[in-house]
Amino acid sequence: MVIHSRHKKSLSVDGAIAAFVLGLATFSSDLWLFTVVLLTFFLSSSKLTKFKATAKRVLEADYEVSSERNWVQVACNGLAGGIAVTMFQVLCQGQTYACYDQARWSTLLLWAYIGHYGCCAGDTWASELGILNKDWPILITQLKKVPPGTNGGVSGLGLAASLAGGAFVGLAGTLTLWFEQPCHGFAWELIVLGSFAGIGGSLIDSLLGATVQQSLYSQDQKKIVPQLKPGENIRIISGLPILDNHQVNILSSFITTSMCAIAALYLYPTA
């Protein structure tokens, strides 16, 4: 998979190394669910990154010319999930129970895992598709229209994409679990979990982006730019320069992952 991704220019060299380490930890789990969910997120996100890339570069100066994901991006979208699957292998792998929901730790970690990748898929789908919305997005904190690419901007298309991305991850996990642990039945709750994680994580990301991540607009280029440049007419749209995009992504993913784990404890108190 890493070699294929390098060939398709979906991963940089350091990104490929990080993805290999993450894949090694994930694919060695007893449950195929972990592997399928990771591949579902990675392959769908890679496709969407390349979707209408030329149009996205016109709207946002900071849009990456190369669609290759580096190790930082892999860590942002895989660290919490990697921790969850590693803990599952240490604490739950090899246990005698037939279904994952017969033990508290396995339920908690599986919900955390689905929540993490549901959040990451929701945020990625929203970012890659929401920028193509015909109308300008609305800043989540002030409910005013802002230029496409503004951190914290939300749109109908973006919210729908985040919900779809999370649901897609949840569906992949549900179908896989249905085949490998039929004793549980059709785990529809994982689709609901993925959906909530997708749209909830995207909203958390938007809220952080609108407050602790600064957005700059170039009056000359008529689009969002990454930094101030001498002599260029630039104004601040929103936020404070505290966190960058990667830090916002990883923080929102950890918050969403933790919330999903807490939900599992509440809904399965005696597992």
TIMAR-193013 format. One record per residue (C-alpha): residue number from 1; residue in three letters; x, y, z. Coordinates in nm, 3 decimals. Layout:
N
i=NUM | aa=ALA | xx=X | yy=Y | zz=Z
...
This chain:
271
i=1 | aa=MET | xx=0.000 | yy=0.000 | zz=0.000
i=2 | aa=VAL | xx=0.283 | yy=0.240 | zz=0.084
i=3 | aa=ILE | xx=0.464 | yy=0.164 | zz=-0.243
i=4 | aa=HIS | xx=0.140 | yy=0.213 | zz=-0.436
i=5 | aa=SER | xx=0.076 | yy=0.543 | zz=-0.257
i=6 | aa=ARG | xx=0.427 | yy=0.667 | zz=-0.334
i=7 | aa=HIS | xx=0.376 | yy=0.575 | zz=-0.699
i=8 | aa=LYS | xx=0.047 | yy=0.769 | zz=-0.706
i=9 | aa=LYS | xx=0.214 | yy=1.062 | zz=-0.522
i=10 | aa=SER | xx=-0.031 | yy=1.039 | zz=-0.231
i=11 | aa=LEU | xx=0.253 | yy=1.021 | zz=0.023
i=12 | aa=SER | xx=0.592 | yy=1.189 | zz=0.054
i=13 | aa=VAL | xx=0.894 | yy=0.981 | zz=0.158
i=14 | aa=ASP | xx=0.863 | yy=1.069 | zz=0.528
i=15 | aa=GLY | xx=0.485 | yy=1.033 | zz=0.501
i=16 | aa=ALA | xx=0.531 | yy=0.684 | zz=0.357
i=17 | aa=ILE | xx=0.756 | yy=0.586 | zz=0.649
i=18 | aa=ALA | xx=0.503 | yy=0.715 | zz=0.902
i=19 | aa=ALA | xx=0.218 | yy=0.541 | zz=0.717
i=20 | aa=PHE | xx=0.414 | yy=0.214 | zz=0.717
i=21 | aa=VAL | xx=0.461 | yy=0.230 | zz=1.095
i=22 | aa=LEU | xx=0.092 | yy=0.313 | zz=1.146
i=23 | aa=GLY | xx=-0.012 | yy=0.038 | zz=0.905
i=24 | aa=LEU | xx=0.213 | yy=-0.217 | zz=1.076
i=25 | aa=ALA | xx=0.052 | yy=-0.142 | zz=1.413
i=26 | aa=THR | xx=-0.299 | yy=-0.147 | zz=1.264
i=27 | aa=PHE | xx=-0.282 | yy=-0.445 | zz=1.027
i=28 | aa=SER | xx=-0.139 | yy=-0.676 | zz=1.295
i=29 | aa=SER | xx=-0.460 | yy=-0.657 | zz=1.500
i=30 | aa=ASP | xx=-0.686 | yy=-0.963 | zz=1.533
i=31 | aa=LEU | xx=-0.985 | yy=-0.764 | zz=1.405
i=32 | aa=TRP | xx=-0.999 | yy=-0.679 | zz=1.035
i=33 | aa=LEU | xx=-1.220 | yy=-0.385 | zz=1.128
i=34 | aa=PHE | xx=-0.918 | yy=-0.175 | zz=1.222
i=35 | aa=THR | xx=-0.751 | yy=-0.240 | zz=0.887
i=36 | aa=VAL | xx=-1.061 | yy=-0.176 | zz=0.677
i=37 | aa=VAL | xx=-1.146 | yy=0.149 | zz=0.857
i=38 | aa=LEU | xx=-0.792 | yy=0.284 | zz=0.812
i=39 | aa=LEU | xx=-0.790 | yy=0.197 | zz=0.440
i=40 | aa=THR | xx=-1.138 | yy=0.344 | zz=0.395
i=41 | aa=PHE | xx=-1.025 | yy=0.675 | zz=0.541
i=42 | aa=PHE | xx=-0.690 | yy=0.688 | zz=0.363
i=43 | aa=LEU | xx=-0.807 | yy=0.591 | zz=0.014
i=44 | aa=SER | xx=-1.117 | yy=0.812 | zz=0.016
i=45 | aa=SER | xx=-0.921 | yy=1.111 | zz=0.149
i=46 | aa=SER | xx=-0.647 | yy=1.066 | zz=-0.110
i=47 | aa=LYS | xx=-0.903 | yy=1.065 | zz=-0.389
i=48 | aa=LEU | xx=-1.079 | yy=1.376 | zz=-0.258
i=49 | aa=THR | xx=-0.749 | yy=1.565 | zz=-0.220
i=50 | aa=LYS | xx=-0.696 | yy=1.532 | zz=-0.595
i=51 | aa=PHE | xx=-1.060 | yy=1.615 | zz=-0.677
i=52 | aa=LYS | xx=-1.080 | yy=1.951 | zz=-0.858
i=53 | aa=ALA | xx=-0.739 | yy=2.052 | zz=-0.721
i=54 | aa=THR | xx=-0.700 | yy=2.327 | zz=-0.981
i=55 | aa=ALA | xx=-1.023 | yy=2.497 | zz=-0.873
i=56 | aa=LYS | xx=-0.917 | yy=2.476 | zz=-0.506
i=57 | aa=ARG | xx=-0.583 | yy=2.646 | zz=-0.577
i=58 | aa=VAL | xx=-0.769 | yy=2.937 | zz=-0.738
i=59 | aa=LEU | xx=-0.974 | yy=2.985 | zz=-0.420
i=60 | aa=GLU | xx=-0.697 | yy=2.939 | zz=-0.164
i=61 | aa=ALA | xx=-0.331 | yy=3.040 | zz=-0.202
i=62 | aa=ASP | xx=-0.227 | yy=2.803 | zz=0.076
i=63 | aa=TYR | xx=-0.375 | yy=2.502 | zz=-0.101
i=64 | aa=GLU | xx=-0.090 | yy=2.257 | zz=-0.149
i=65 | aa=VAL | xx=0.042 | yy=2.225 | zz=-0.503
i=66 | aa=SER | xx=0.147 | yy=1.871 | zz=-0.421
i=67 | aa=SER | xx=-0.114 | yy=1.630 | zz=-0.289
i=68 | aa=GLU | xx=0.154 | yy=1.423 | zz=-0.115
i=69 | aa=ARG | xx=0.086 | yy=1.384 | zz=0.258
i=70 | aa=ASN | xx=0.393 | yy=1.415 | zz=0.483
i=71 | aa=TRP | xx=0.460 | yy=1.256 | zz=0.822
i=72 | aa=VAL | xx=0.298 | yy=1.545 | zz=1.009
i=73 | aa=GLN | xx=-0.028 | yy=1.497 | zz=0.819
i=74 | aa=VAL | xx=-0.012 | yy=1.121 | zz=0.874
i=75 | aa=ALA | xx=0.037 | yy=1.179 | zz=1.248
i=76 | aa=CYS | xx=-0.251 | yy=1.430 | zz=1.262
i=77 | aa=ASN | xx=-0.484 | yy=1.180 | zz=1.096
i=78 | aa=GLY | xx=-0.354 | yy=0.862 | zz=1.255
i=79 | aa=LEU | xx=-0.191 | yy=0.915 | zz=1.597
i=80 | aa=ALA | xx=-0.503 | yy=0.878 | zz=1.813
i=81 | aa=GLY | xx=-0.621 | yy=0.584 | zz=1.603
i=82 | aa=GLY | xx=-0.278 | yy=0.422 | zz=1.627
i=83 | aa=ILE | xx=-0.283 | yy=0.459 | zz=2.005
i=84 | aa=ALA | xx=-0.633 | yy=0.306 | zz=2.023
i=85 | aa=VAL | xx=-0.548 | yy=0.001 | zz=1.811
i=86 | aa=THR | xx=-0.219 | yy=-0.054 | zz=1.996
i=87 | aa=MET | xx=-0.398 | yy=-0.044 | zz=2.331
i=88 | aa=PHE | xx=-0.657 | yy=-0.286 | zz=2.191
i=89 | aa=GLN | xx=-0.381 | yy=-0.531 | zz=2.101
i=90 | aa=VAL | xx=-0.218 | yy=-0.502 | zz=2.444
i=91 | aa=LEU | xx=-0.536 | yy=-0.515 | zz=2.655
i=92 | aa=CYS | xx=-0.788 | yy=-0.711 | zz=2.448
i=93 | aa=GLN | xx=-0.623 | yy=-0.922 | zz=2.180
i=94 | aa=GLY | xx=-0.639 | yy=-1.295 | zz=2.247
i=95 | aa=GLN | xx=-0.930 | yy=-1.270 | zz=2.494
i=96 | aa=THR | xx=-1.186 | yy=-1.551 | zz=2.494
i=97 | aa=TYR | xx=-1.502 | yy=-1.340 | zz=2.439
i=98 | aa=ALA | xx=-1.668 | yy=-1.384 | zz=2.103
i=99 | aa=CYS | xx=-1.801 | yy=-1.031 | zz=2.053
i=100 | aa=TYR | xx=-1.616 | yy=-0.707 | zz=2.110
i=101 | aa=ASP | xx=-1.895 | yy=-0.557 | zz=2.327
i=102 | aa=GLN | xx=-1.862 | yy=-0.826 | zz=2.595
i=103 | aa=ALA | xx=-1.575 | yy=-0.640 | zz=2.759
i=104 | aa=ARG | xx=-1.551 | yy=-0.273 | zz=2.857
i=105 | aa=TRP | xx=-1.198 | yy=-0.206 | zz=2.727
i=106 | aa=SER | xx=-1.263 | yy=-0.353 | zz=2.381
i=107 | aa=THR | xx=-1.587 | yy=-0.153 | zz=2.347
i=108 | aa=LEU | xx=-1.424 | yy=0.170 | zz=2.462
i=109 | aa=LEU | xx=-1.123 | yy=0.134 | zz=2.231
i=110 | aa=LEU | xx=-1.326 | yy=0.032 | zz=1.927
i=111 | aa=TRP | xx=-1.560 | yy=0.330 | zz=1.974
i=112 | aa=ALA | xx=-1.259 | yy=0.557 | zz=2.019
i=113 | aa=TYR | xx=-1.108 | yy=0.417 | zz=1.698
i=114 | aa=ILE | xx=-1.426 | yy=0.467 | zz=1.492
i=115 | aa=GLY | xx=-1.468 | yy=0.812 | zz=1.646
i=116 | aa=HIS | xx=-1.114 | yy=0.912 | zz=1.554
i=117 | aa=TYR | xx=-1.132 | yy=0.812 | zz=1.188
i=118 | aa=GLY | xx=-1.491 | yy=0.936 | zz=1.162
i=119 | aa=CYS | xx=-1.367 | yy=1.277 | zz=1.282
i=120 | aa=CYS | xx=-1.068 | yy=1.278 | zz=1.045
i=121 | aa=ALA | xx=-1.279 | yy=1.168 | zz=0.748
i=122 | aa=GLY | xx=-1.543 | yy=1.428 | zz=0.828
i=123 | aa=ASP | xx=-1.287 | yy=1.706 | zz=0.854
i=124 | aa=THR | xx=-1.103 | yy=1.600 | zz=0.537
i=125 | aa=TRP | xx=-1.420 | yy=1.557 | zz=0.331
i=126 | aa=ALA | xx=-1.549 | yy=1.893 | zz=0.454
i=127 | aa=SER | xx=-1.221 | yy=2.068 | zz=0.372
i=128 | aa=GLU | xx=-1.185 | yy=1.913 | zz=0.027
i=129 | aa=LEU | xx=-1.549 | yy=1.954 | zz=-0.080
i=130 | aa=GLY | xx=-1.671 | yy=2.249 | zz=0.128
i=131 | aa=ILE | xx=-1.431 | yy=2.489 | zz=-0.041
i=132 | aa=LEU | xx=-1.617 | yy=2.418 | zz=-0.368
i=133 | aa=ASN | xx=-1.948 | yy=2.544 | zz=-0.225
i=134 | aa=LYS | xx=-2.105 | yy=2.802 | zz=-0.460
i=135 | aa=ASP | xx=-2.178 | yy=3.053 | zz=-0.182
i=136 | aa=TRP | xx=-1.923 | yy=3.189 | zz=0.062
i=137 | aa=PRO | xx=-1.907 | yy=2.999 | zz=0.392
i=138 | aa=ILE | xx=-2.025 | yy=3.142 | zz=0.726
i=139 | aa=LEU | xx=-1.780 | yy=3.198 | zz=1.010
i=140 | aa=ILE | xx=-1.897 | yy=2.969 | zz=1.290
i=141 | aa=THR | xx=-1.831 | yy=3.220 | zz=1.569
i=142 | aa=GLN | xx=-1.980 | yy=3.533 | zz=1.410
i=143 | aa=LEU | xx=-2.230 | yy=3.390 | zz=1.157
i=144 | aa=LYS | xx=-2.104 | yy=3.624 | zz=0.885
i=145 | aa=LYS | xx=-1.995 | yy=3.533 | zz=0.533
i=146 | aa=VAL | xx=-1.621 | yy=3.490 | zz=0.483
i=147 | aa=PRO | xx=-1.404 | yy=3.400 | zz=0.180
i=148 | aa=PRO | xx=-1.363 | yy=3.029 | zz=0.087
i=149 | aa=GLY | xx=-1.073 | yy=2.868 | zz=0.272
i=150 | aa=THR | xx=-1.122 | yy=3.075 | zz=0.589
i=151 | aa=ASN | xx=-1.045 | yy=2.874 | zz=0.902
i=152 | aa=GLY | xx=-1.371 | yy=2.828 | zz=1.092
i=153 | aa=GLY | xx=-1.591 | yy=2.882 | zz=0.788
i=154 | aa=VAL | xx=-1.880 | yy=2.636 | zz=0.748
i=155 | aa=SER | xx=-2.115 | yy=2.573 | zz=0.457
i=156 | aa=GLY | xx=-2.404 | yy=2.344 | zz=0.377
i=157 | aa=LEU | xx=-2.189 | yy=2.140 | zz=0.141
i=158 | aa=GLY | xx=-1.909 | yy=2.118 | zz=0.397
i=159 | aa=LEU | xx=-2.139 | yy=2.001 | zz=0.677
i=160 | aa=ALA | xx=-2.302 | yy=1.744 | zz=0.448
i=161 | aa=ALA | xx=-1.957 | yy=1.620 | zz=0.344
i=162 | aa=SER | xx=-1.841 | yy=1.587 | zz=0.706
i=163 | aa=LEU | xx=-2.153 | yy=1.386 | zz=0.793
i=164 | aa=ALA | xx=-2.106 | yy=1.165 | zz=0.486
i=165 | aa=GLY | xx=-1.736 | yy=1.110 | zz=0.560
i=166 | aa=GLY | xx=-1.802 | yy=1.000 | zz=0.917
i=167 | aa=ALA | xx=-2.094 | yy=0.779 | zz=0.812
i=168 | aa=PHE | xx=-1.879 | yy=0.619 | zz=0.541
i=169 | aa=VAL | xx=-1.616 | yy=0.522 | zz=0.798
i=170 | aa=GLY | xx=-1.884 | yy=0.392 | zz=1.035
i=171 | aa=LEU | xx=-2.043 | yy=0.188 | zz=0.756
i=172 | aa=ALA | xx=-1.709 | yy=0.032 | zz=0.665
i=173 | aa=GLY | xx=-1.657 | yy=-0.069 | zz=1.028
i=174 | aa=THR | xx=-2.012 | yy=-0.200 | zz=1.061
i=175 | aa=LEU | xx=-1.998 | yy=-0.418 | zz=0.749
i=176 | aa=THR | xx=-1.658 | yy=-0.559 | zz=0.845
i=177 | aa=LEU | xx=-1.771 | yy=-0.638 | zz=1.199
i=178 | aa=TRP | xx=-2.087 | yy=-0.800 | zz=1.062
i=179 | aa=PHE | xx=-1.877 | yy=-1.053 | zz=0.869
i=180 | aa=GLU | xx=-1.610 | yy=-1.119 | zz=1.131
i=181 | aa=GLN | xx=-1.827 | yy=-1.115 | zz=1.445
i=182 | aa=PRO | xx=-2.183 | yy=-1.206 | zz=1.332
i=183 | aa=CYS | xx=-2.274 | yy=-1.274 | zz=1.698
i=184 | aa=HIS | xx=-2.307 | yy=-0.899 | zz=1.748
i=185 | aa=GLY | xx=-2.545 | yy=-0.853 | zz=1.457
i=186 | aa=PHE | xx=-2.550 | yy=-0.546 | zz=1.233
i=187 | aa=ALA | xx=-2.375 | yy=-0.280 | zz=1.443
i=188 | aa=TRP | xx=-2.582 | yy=0.015 | zz=1.318
i=189 | aa=GLU | xx=-2.464 | yy=0.214 | zz=1.621
i=190 | aa=LEU | xx=-2.119 | yy=0.241 | zz=1.464
i=191 | aa=ILE | xx=-2.269 | yy=0.419 | zz=1.163
i=192 | aa=VAL | xx=-2.440 | yy=0.663 | zz=1.398
i=193 | aa=LEU | xx=-2.116 | yy=0.701 | zz=1.594
i=194 | aa=GLY | xx=-1.916 | yy=0.770 | zz=1.278
i=195 | aa=SER | xx=-2.174 | yy=1.023 | zz=1.159
i=196 | aa=PHE | xx=-2.172 | yy=1.215 | zz=1.488
i=197 | aa=ALA | xx=-1.791 | yy=1.199 | zz=1.502
i=198 | aa=GLY | xx=-1.770 | yy=1.329 | zz=1.145
i=199 | aa=ILE | xx=-1.990 | yy=1.632 | zz=1.185
i=200 | aa=GLY | xx=-1.902 | yy=1.689 | zz=1.553
i=201 | aa=GLY | xx=-1.529 | yy=1.671 | zz=1.489
i=202 | aa=SER | xx=-1.564 | yy=1.904 | zz=1.191
i=203 | aa=LEU | xx=-1.751 | yy=2.160 | zz=1.404
i=204 | aa=ILE | xx=-1.489 | yy=2.136 | zz=1.681
i=205 | aa=ASP | xx=-1.219 | yy=2.187 | zz=1.418
i=206 | aa=SER | xx=-1.408 | yy=2.488 | zz=1.279
i=207 | aa=LEU | xx=-1.454 | yy=2.640 | zz=1.624
i=208 | aa=LEU | xx=-1.082 | yy=2.606 | zz=1.698
i=209 | aa=GLY | xx=-0.996 | yy=2.737 | zz=1.351
i=210 | aa=ALA | xx=-1.210 | yy=3.046 | zz=1.400
i=211 | aa=THR | xx=-1.060 | yy=3.132 | zz=1.740
i=212 | aa=VAL | xx=-0.700 | yy=3.011 | zz=1.783
i=213 | aa=GLN | xx=-0.594 | yy=2.992 | zz=1.417
i=214 | aa=GLN | xx=-0.557 | yy=3.312 | zz=1.217
i=215 | aa=SER | xx=-0.698 | yy=3.361 | zz=0.867
i=216 | aa=LEU | xx=-0.553 | yy=3.626 | zz=0.638
i=217 | aa=TYR | xx=-0.715 | yy=3.762 | zz=0.321
i=218 | aa=SER | xx=-0.521 | yy=3.926 | zz=0.038
i=219 | aa=GLN | xx=-0.711 | yy=4.215 | zz=-0.121
i=220 | aa=ASP | xx=-0.470 | yy=4.195 | zz=-0.415
i=221 | aa=GLN | xx=-0.502 | yy=3.821 | zz=-0.483
i=222 | aa=LYS | xx=-0.866 | yy=3.804 | zz=-0.370
i=223 | aa=LYS | xx=-0.813 | yy=3.487 | zz=-0.166
i=224 | aa=ILE | xx=-0.696 | yy=3.347 | zz=0.168
i=225 | aa=VAL | xx=-0.316 | yy=3.353 | zz=0.207
i=226 | aa=PRO | xx=-0.089 | yy=3.172 | zz=0.457
i=227 | aa=GLN | xx=0.112 | yy=3.468 | zz=0.587
i=228 | aa=LEU | xx=0.164 | yy=3.842 | zz=0.589
i=229 | aa=LYS | xx=0.385 | yy=3.978 | zz=0.310
i=230 | aa=PRO | xx=0.546 | yy=4.324 | zz=0.302
i=231 | aa=GLY | xx=0.375 | yy=4.558 | zz=0.061
i=232 | aa=GLU | xx=0.070 | yy=4.337 | zz=0.009
i=233 | aa=ASN | xx=-0.275 | yy=4.457 | zz=0.109
i=234 | aa=ILE | xx=-0.375 | yy=4.191 | zz=0.364
i=235 | aa=ARG | xx=-0.639 | yy=4.199 | zz=0.635
i=236 | aa=ILE | xx=-0.715 | yy=3.963 | zz=0.922
i=237 | aa=ILE | xx=-1.044 | yy=3.778 | zz=0.875
i=238 | aa=SER | xx=-1.059 | yy=3.591 | zz=1.205
i=239 | aa=GLY | xx=-0.870 | yy=3.416 | zz=1.484
i=240 | aa=LEU | xx=-0.548 | yy=3.455 | zz=1.675
i=241 | aa=PRO | xx=-0.209 | yy=3.318 | zz=1.559
i=242 | aa=ILE | xx=-0.182 | yy=3.056 | zz=1.835
i=243 | aa=LEU | xx=-0.211 | yy=2.719 | zz=1.656
i=244 | aa=ASP | xx=-0.141 | yy=2.614 | zz=1.298
i=245 | aa=ASN | xx=-0.362 | yy=2.389 | zz=1.086
i=246 | aa=HIS | xx=-0.190 | yy=2.065 | zz=1.188
i=247 | aa=GLN | xx=-0.216 | yy=2.147 | zz=1.558
i=248 | aa=VAL | xx=-0.585 | yy=2.229 | zz=1.522
i=249 | aa=ASN | xx=-0.645 | yy=1.900 | zz=1.338
i=250 | aa=ILE | xx=-0.472 | yy=1.683 | zz=1.595
i=251 | aa=LEU | xx=-0.638 | yy=1.863 | zz=1.887
i=252 | aa=SER | xx=-0.987 | yy=1.825 | zz=1.739
i=253 | aa=SER | xx=-0.924 | yy=1.456 | zz=1.665
i=254 | aa=PHE | xx=-0.812 | yy=1.386 | zz=2.023
i=255 | aa=ILE | xx=-1.113 | yy=1.574 | zz=2.165
i=256 | aa=THR | xx=-1.354 | yy=1.379 | zz=1.942
i=257 | aa=THR | xx=-1.183 | yy=1.047 | zz=2.013
i=258 | aa=SER | xx=-1.205 | yy=1.109 | zz=2.389
i=259 | aa=MET | xx=-1.574 | yy=1.204 | zz=2.365
i=260 | aa=CYS | xx=-1.653 | yy=0.883 | zz=2.175
i=261 | aa=ALA | xx=-1.468 | yy=0.674 | zz=2.435
i=262 | aa=ILE | xx=-1.665 | yy=0.845 | zz=2.715
i=263 | aa=ALA | xx=-1.989 | yy=0.778 | zz=2.525
i=264 | aa=ALA | xx=-1.900 | yy=0.407 | zz=2.513
i=265 | aa=LEU | xx=-1.847 | yy=0.403 | zz=2.889
i=266 | aa=TYR | xx=-2.186 | yy=0.566 | zz=2.942
i=267 | aa=LEU | xx=-2.378 | yy=0.344 | zz=2.697
i=268 | aa=TYR | xx=-2.205 | yy=0.018 | zz=2.790
i=269 | aa=PRO | xx=-2.153 | yy=0.058 | zz=3.169
i=270 | aa=THR | xx=-2.159 | yy=-0.316 | zz=3.245
i=271 | aa=ALA | xx=-1.973 | yy=-0.449 | zz=2.941
